[in-house]
């Protein structure tokens, strides 16, 4: 959290007030020009650009430039700050936890609503666990057990259609023990026969839970997979 506080203060100090982050913008673009002919100024400017990018990635889209600058100047002067660094850290921790909680609630509600509506569609089956599946093409081979190794092609998306992983795009099938993947896959693949193509709609509790995975799958995310069971790999 100390790094975050430093970043918030440093972004103004380093002269990188990117247009749009602060709620007070300059009317004259030339006023934003900085002479980058010396290394100290260039380093400061480069760090500012990097830090602002990180802040935006964390969802910080707007800051009060006056308050921000006042805190920065006071903190670097070593006096004239209205709250201590410890108080700042405590506030930021509480603030971002609140934002995370709000995001989690929204994701859970959105996913639950999606599954309710999706479950009403023709051909979609909901199992006792809450897994939903749709048969795209039935297979004719054997069905795997949880202890089997399977070879599959798949594409995984969020419910908004964002692709987060795809063996199809990589051009190489995935191979793995069925009991070592998310619960929705372990259950769903056992419903398939070799050669089948199914679509899975997996609630967060059968996927990656409240933490998400890989930076691309947020916590509480409902996931959608197009899966083709190519074969059960012989031991």
C-alpha positions as CSV (number, residue, x, y, z in Angstrom):
1,X,0.0,0.0,0.0
2,X,2.9,2.4,0.6
3,X,3.9,1.9,-3.0
4,X,0.5,2.9,-4.1
5,X,0.5,6.1,-1.9
6,X,3.9,7.0,-3.3
7,X,2.6,6.4,-6.8
8,X,-0.4,8.7,-6.3
9,X,1.9,11.5,-5.0
10,X,4.7,11.0,-7.5
11,X,2.5,11.1,-10.6
12,X,2.0,14.8,-10.2
13,X,5.5,15.6,-8.9
14,X,6.9,13.9,-12.0
15,X,4.9,16.1,-14.3
16,X,2.7,13.5,-16.0
17,X,-0.8,14.9,-15.7
18,X,-2.2,13.0,-18.6
19,X,-5.3,14.7,-20.0
20,X,-8.5,13.0,-18.7
21,X,-7.2,11.7,-15.3
22,X,-7.5,15.0,-13.5
23,X,-10.8,16.8,-13.4
24,X,-9.1,20.1,-14.2
25,X,-7.6,20.1,-17.7
26,X,-5.3,22.7,-19.3
27,X,-6.9,24.9,-22.1
28,X,-3.5,25.5,-23.8
29,X,-1.8,22.3,-25.0
30,X,1.6,24.1,-25.1
31,X,1.5,24.5,-21.3
32,X,1.8,20.7,-21.0
33,X,5.0,20.6,-23.0
34,X,8.1,19.6,-21.0
35,X,11.7,20.0,-22.0
36,X,13.0,16.4,-22.0
37,X,16.6,17.3,-22.9
38,X,18.1,16.2,-19.6
39,X,17.9,12.8,-18.0
40,X,16.4,13.8,-14.7
41,X,13.4,15.5,-16.4
42,X,13.0,12.7,-18.9
43,X,13.1,10.1,-16.1
44,X,10.5,12.0,-14.2
45,X,8.3,12.3,-17.2
46,X,8.6,8.6,-18.1
47,X,7.8,7.6,-14.6
48,X,4.8,9.8,-14.6
49,X,3.5,8.3,-17.8
50,X,4.0,4.8,-16.4
51,X,2.4,5.5,-13.0
52,X,-0.7,7.2,-14.6
53,X,-1.1,4.2,-16.8
54,X,-1.1,1.9,-13.8
55,X,-3.6,4.1,-11.9
56,X,-6.0,4.0,-14.9
57,X,-5.6,0.2,-15.0
58,X,-6.7,0.1,-11.4
59,X,-9.9,2.0,-12.3
60,X,-8.8,5.5,-11.1
61,X,-10.1,7.7,-13.9
62,X,-10.5,11.0,-12.1
63,X,-8.5,12.8,-9.4
64,X,-8.8,16.3,-7.9
65,X,-5.7,18.0,-9.2
66,X,-5.6,20.7,-6.5
67,X,-5.8,18.3,-3.6
68,X,-3.4,15.9,-5.3
69,X,-0.8,18.7,-5.9
70,X,-1.2,20.1,-2.4
71,X,-0.6,16.7,-0.8
72,X,2.4,16.0,-3.0
73,X,4.1,19.3,-2.2
74,X,3.4,19.0,1.5
75,X,4.6,15.4,1.6
76,X,7.9,16.1,-0.2
77,X,8.5,19.2,1.9
78,X,8.0,17.1,5.0
79,X,5.3,19.3,6.5
80,X,1.9,20.8,5.8
81,X,0.1,17.6,5.1
82,X,-3.4,17.3,6.5
83,X,-3.3,13.5,7.1
84,X,-0.4,11.2,8.0
85,X,1.0,8.6,5.7
86,X,-0.5,5.9,8.0
87,X,-3.9,7.6,7.7
88,X,-3.5,7.8,4.0
89,X,-2.6,4.1,3.8
90,X,-5.6,3.1,6.0
91,X,-8.0,5.2,3.9
92,X,-6.7,3.8,0.6
93,X,-6.9,0.2,1.9
94,X,-10.5,0.8,2.9
95,X,-11.4,2.6,-0.3
96,X,-10.0,-0.1,-2.6
97,X,-11.5,-2.9,-0.5
98,X,-14.9,-1.2,-0.9
99,X,-14.4,-0.9,-4.6
100,X,-13.4,-4.6,-4.8
101,X,-16.5,-5.6,-2.8
102,X,-18.7,-3.5,-5.1
103,X,-17.1,-5.1,-8.2
104,X,-17.5,-8.6,-6.7
105,X,-21.2,-8.0,-5.9
106,X,-21.8,-6.8,-9.4
107,X,-20.0,-9.7,-11.0
108,X,-22.0,-12.2,-8.8
109,X,-25.3,-10.6,-9.6
110,X,-24.5,-10.3,-13.3
111,X,-23.4,-13.9,-13.5
112,X,-26.5,-15.2,-11.6
113,X,-28.8,-13.2,-13.8
114,X,-27.1,-14.4,-17.0
115,X,-27.5,-18.1,-15.9
116,X,-31.1,-17.6,-15.0
117,X,-31.9,-16.3,-18.5
118,X,-29.6,-18.7,-20.2
119,X,-31.2,-21.7,-18.5
120,X,-34.5,-20.8,-20.1
121,X,-33.1,-21.2,-23.6
122,X,-34.0,-24.2,-25.7
123,X,-31.4,-27.0,-25.5
124,X,-29.7,-25.7,-22.4
125,X,-29.6,-28.2,-19.5
126,X,-28.9,-27.2,-15.9
127,X,-27.5,-29.9,-13.6
128,X,-27.9,-30.2,-9.9
129,X,-24.6,-28.4,-9.3
130,X,-25.6,-25.4,-11.3
131,X,-23.5,-26.3,-14.4
132,X,-25.3,-25.5,-17.6
133,X,-24.5,-27.2,-20.9
134,X,-25.8,-27.3,-24.5
135,X,-25.1,-30.1,-26.9
136,X,-23.7,-28.7,-30.2
137,X,-22.8,-32.0,-31.7
138,X,-23.1,-35.4,-30.1
139,X,-20.2,-37.8,-30.2
140,X,-20.0,-41.6,-30.7
141,X,-17.0,-42.7,-28.7
142,X,-16.6,-43.4,-25.0
143,X,-17.2,-41.0,-22.1
144,X,-14.3,-40.2,-19.8
145,X,-14.1,-40.8,-16.1
146,X,-12.8,-38.2,-13.7
147,X,-9.5,-40.1,-13.5
148,X,-8.9,-40.1,-17.2
149,X,-6.6,-37.9,-19.2
150,X,-8.5,-36.1,-22.1
151,X,-7.5,-34.3,-25.2
152,X,-9.7,-31.3,-26.1
153,X,-10.0,-28.2,-28.2
154,X,-11.7,-25.3,-26.4
155,X,-12.4,-21.6,-26.4
156,X,-13.1,-19.9,-23.1
157,X,-14.9,-16.5,-22.8
158,X,-16.4,-14.2,-20.2
159,X,-20.2,-13.7,-20.5
160,X,-19.5,-10.5,-22.5
161,X,-17.8,-12.6,-25.1
162,X,-14.2,-11.6,-24.2
163,X,-11.9,-14.5,-25.0
164,X,-9.4,-15.3,-22.2
165,X,-8.0,-18.6,-23.5
166,X,-8.3,-20.8,-26.6
167,X,-6.5,-23.9,-27.7
168,X,-8.2,-23.4,-31.1
169,X,-6.4,-20.1,-31.5
170,X,-3.1,-21.6,-30.5
171,X,-3.7,-24.5,-33.0
172,X,-2.7,-27.1,-30.4
173,X,-5.2,-29.3,-28.4
174,X,-5.0,-29.3,-24.6
175,X,-4.3,-32.5,-22.7
176,X,-4.9,-32.9,-19.0
177,X,-6.2,-35.2,-16.2
178,X,-9.9,-34.5,-15.8
179,X,-9.7,-34.4,-12.1
180,X,-7.1,-31.6,-12.1
181,X,-9.2,-28.9,-13.7
182,X,-12.1,-26.7,-12.5
183,X,-15.1,-28.5,-11.2
184,X,-17.3,-27.4,-14.1
185,X,-15.0,-29.1,-16.5
186,X,-14.6,-32.2,-14.5
187,X,-18.4,-32.6,-14.3
188,X,-19.1,-31.5,-17.9
189,X,-16.6,-33.5,-19.8
190,X,-17.9,-36.7,-18.2
191,X,-21.2,-36.0,-19.9
192,X,-19.6,-36.0,-23.3
193,X,-18.5,-38.8,-25.7
194,X,-15.4,-38.7,-27.8
195,X,-16.1,-36.5,-30.9
196,X,-18.8,-34.4,-29.1
197,X,-18.9,-30.7,-29.1
198,X,-20.6,-29.0,-26.1
199,X,-21.0,-25.5,-24.8
200,X,-20.6,-25.1,-21.0
201,X,-21.9,-22.2,-18.9
202,X,-20.0,-22.4,-15.6
203,X,-21.0,-20.5,-12.5
204,X,-18.1,-18.9,-10.5
205,X,-18.3,-21.6,-7.7
206,X,-17.5,-24.3,-10.3
207,X,-14.9,-22.2,-12.0
208,X,-12.3,-19.9,-10.3
209,X,-14.3,-18.7,-7.3
210,X,-13.9,-15.4,-5.7
211,X,-10.3,-14.9,-6.8
212,X,-10.4,-15.4,-10.5
213,X,-7.3,-16.5,-12.4
214,X,-4.5,-15.3,-14.6
215,X,-5.4,-11.6,-14.5
216,X,-7.9,-12.1,-17.3
217,X,-10.6,-13.9,-15.3
218,X,-12.0,-11.7,-12.5
219,X,-13.3,-12.9,-9.2
220,X,-16.9,-14.3,-9.3
221,X,-16.8,-14.6,-13.0
222,X,-19.3,-16.9,-14.8
223,X,-17.5,-18.6,-17.7
224,X,-18.5,-19.9,-21.1
225,X,-16.6,-22.7,-22.9
226,X,-16.9,-24.2,-26.3
227,X,-15.4,-27.7,-25.9
228,X,-14.7,-30.5,-28.3
229,X,-13.7,-33.8,-26.7
230,X,-11.2,-35.2,-29.2
231,X,-10.2,-38.3,-27.4
232,X,-9.6,-40.1,-24.1
233,X,-5.8,-40.5,-23.9
234,X,-4.8,-44.1,-23.4
235,X,-2.5,-44.7,-20.4
